[in-house]
Amino acid sequence: MTTILGQSPDLTHILRTLPMIALSDASVLISGETGTGKELIALSLHEQSRRRDNALITINCAALPTEDVELDLFGRSNEHGEVTFRGRLLAAEGGTVFLDEVDALPLSVQAKVLRFLEAGECQLQGSHRLHVADVRILAATSADLPAEVKAGRFRADLFYRLQVVPIELPALRDRSEDIPLLMKHYLKEFAGNNAVVRLSREAEQSLVHYRWPGNIRELQNLCQRLALLHVGELLQPADLPREMCPEVAIEQHQFVLPASGIDLAKVELDLIEQALDMAAGNRSKAARLLGISRDTLLYRMQKYNLSP
C-alpha cells in the first residue's frame, strides 16, 4: 500500500477523505504544483478502490506526440469494427486510467474523452462503431485549468466532468512542518547500507524556510545527493546548496526603506488582507502569495484579530 507522509492540516484532511473517494467511481481531478505528489494520490486512490485487482494505467498526456494521443487512448479498428490496436482505455477494462498533465490533451481529443466520461463509450480510428469499457478516470494537472478554459484551450464541459471530486495538493512550502519528517525518511531511504546523514538544528531550519520550487521531487533529489556525498555526517547549513542558506534568501529579497520610515505592523496587516482578498479567503493560497507557511499566516491573523 502506498504511504504518503505528512502531518500538516491540509494534507491530513486530504488523506482522511481518500478512502471515501476511492470507493466511488466518480472522476477525480488532482491539482497542484509540479512535484507535489499527484501521482502518489492517484495510486493511493486506485489501491483503496474496488478496482485495485485490475490495472492502473498512467498516461502522461504531455509526453505523447499530438498526432498519437487519440490512437494511444482509444486504439484502432478495421472497417468491420474489429479492434486491431487496443488503446489504453480499452486495455484498462475494469481498472483505472490516470491522465497526468491532462491540460496537454488536444481540443479534438478532449471531446472524445468527454464522451467516454459521460457514456463509457469510445469510437476507435478506422470505424464508426462504438466500443464500451468500464474504466474509472483520474486526472491531474499543474496548470490553472479555469484559466485554460477561459483562454479556450480546454473545454469547460470536460473540466467540470473531470472535477466531480477536486483534490488540491498543497505546495511543500505550505506544509513546512512536514519537511523534517520527509527529510529523515528520504535520507534513510537513500542511505541504503551506509550510515544515515543527520541534520543539525540549524540545517533543518534552513530547509524549513526554503521555498522548495520543485516541491517533494526537489527534496528527494537533495536527499539522494546528501546521502551520496555526506555519508554519516552531521550536516550544517554550509553543507547545503547555496540557495538554501538563509543569508542567500536575505540577499534575494532586498527592500529599500524610505527615508520617512514605515509603520511595519500596518504594512504587514495590509499585505495579509490583500493576500486573503486575492486568494478569495483561501488561507493556503494567501500564505503562498506571502511566501510564508499556512501556520505562520494563521498566527499573524490571530495577532491582528483577522477572521478567516
Secondary structure by P-SEA (a helix, b strand, c coil): cbbbbbccaaaaaaaaaaaaaaacccbbbbbbcccccaaaaaaaaaaacccccccccccccccccccccccccbbbbcccccccccccccccccbbbbbcccccccaaaaaaaaaaaaccccccccccbbbbbbbbbbbbbccaaaaaaaaccccaaaaaaaacbbbbbbcccccccaaaaaaaaaaaaacccccbbbbcaaaaaaaaaccccccaaaaaaaaaaaaacccccccccccccccccaaaaaaabbbbbcccccaaaaaaaaaaaaaaaaacccaaaaaaaacccaaaaaaaaaaacccc
